Amino acid sequence: MAVPGTPRPLGVFAGGGSQAPADALPEPKQLSELIRLKRDGSRLSEAAIRGFVRAVVDGSAQGAQIGAMLMAIRLRGMDLEETAVLTRALAESGQRLEWPEAWQGQLVDKHSTGGVGDKVSLVLAPALAACGCKVPMISGRGLGHTGGTLDKLESIPGFTVIQSPAQMKEILERVGCCIVGQSQQLVPADGILYAARDVTATVDSLPLVTASILSKKAVEGLTALVVDVKFGEAAIFPTEAQARELATALVEVGAGLGLQVAAALTAMDTPLGRCVGHSLEVEEALLCLDGKGPPDLRDLVTRLGGALLWLSGRVHTQDEGQTRVAAVLDDSSARGRFELMLATQGVDPGVARALCSGTPAQRRQLLPCAREPEELLATADGTVELIRALPLALVLRELGAGRSRAGESLRLGVGAELLVGVGQRLSRGTAWLRVHRDGPALSESQRRVLQGALVLSDREPFPLPSPFAELVLPPPPRARQPPQ
């Protein structure tokens, strides 16, 4: 049992090793010595952690050294104190965003640990703006087999993810939300480490995930943050217990940084919605903004949005918040904010208008399309018990929808449409999946992997379950006084 007052180890499930006190060891003078200390299981001092982050930013850390440190952290873990220091150091590597005093209480954001078909941010940011919030969302690119919000938005011709702090302020004043990437001004250290994690098998390091998420949010000056922590076969953390550990760490480290953080645990065994792939997911996000779209996507958008409206004191209950988010989806006001965000972030206003007001067929003509569709047929009768997201995502990555190394270009039109949903009855010979590809026909091995993603059962059809499992809340805030 840990001694009271001793920082709780974070990410111990990722590897063993001792946690020798940092003050029992001489301060490292060289980066290689610092790597060795963490490799051998020692706790790192604040000076050591800040020295590593400085070396990452100023370029004195070699790529191999960055990878070695990430792997040492992945295998040995960090306690909450180390993780908080790393988070602060990453956040302080760039500029802190400053907002007008009048925006206090309005600034909220959401982040996801990454999933397959996860286009929630594209819908939620404009929905929250339509509810009167300011959403300065700093997002990332695809990691491993998961898709990235920035990559999806860049499938919209002209959309620019790099915006200066001054430009972000202007967009928030006009629109109420922006979705941007990291720049040399905003958390540059995390931008470097984020790309390195993708190619060094350290995506699933609990302390690195915590520091990466919270450092981007610490510079935003938020009132409230909700993190969508996914669990399941296609998530960074496969078990709900691991996801809960990350959720708890995010809430605790966030509280130490002065951030009000809640963490939602959501399942990621089946893709979210019916579409996977960058431009296809933009189309599906627009359907949700039309007040339509798949029910699991809408459910998650309204739940996360409702929690944020409640945490920021804009409503009395989470249920009231969900109702408000649903209303702005149904009355097209959220879609109007999305159109305005596109136009202010580089999309031709005529294209933004056509994209947001057009039919699904018209929208598809404005977005990148793969050259050939190819359908897979069910090989048996049954009820769809599960459509496994991981094998689907891995095949799509082979087809160009994902990255194998940092900076690799993507085929933005490549993706897949699920033609059936979990809980539905399916007959043998019926098409259940449509793959959009740019290259030659699917290989036999790819078709075999994809067919293995469809899991059928003999039970009766059933309603599509919600991916939402639990909301881990921060310490109770002072009495909430929603605005009149």
Secondary structure, 3 states (H helix, E strand, C coil): CCCCCCCCEECHHHCCCCCECHHHCCCCCCHHHHHHHHHCCECCCHHHHHHHHHHHHHCCCCHHHHHHHHHHHHHHCEEHHHHHHHHHHHHCCCCCCCCCHHHCCCEEEEEECCCCCCCHHHHHHHHHHHCCCEEEEECCCCCCCCCCHHHHHCCCCCCCCCCCHHHHHHHHHHCCEEEECCCCCCCHHHHHHHHHHHCCCCCCCHHHHHHHHHHHHHCCCCCEEEEEEEECCCCCECCHHHHHHHHHHHHHHHHHCCCCEEEEEEECCCCCCCEECHHHHHHHHHHHHCCCCCHHHHHHHHHHHHHHHHHCCCCCCHHHHHHHHHHHHHCCHHHHHHHHHHHHCCCCHHHHHHHHHCCHHHHHHHCCCCCEEEEEECCCCEEEEEECHHHHHHHHHHHHHCCCCCCCCCCCCCEEEECCCCCCEECCCCEEEEEEECCCCCCHHHHHHHHHHEEEECCCCCCCCCCEEEEECCCCCCCCCCCC
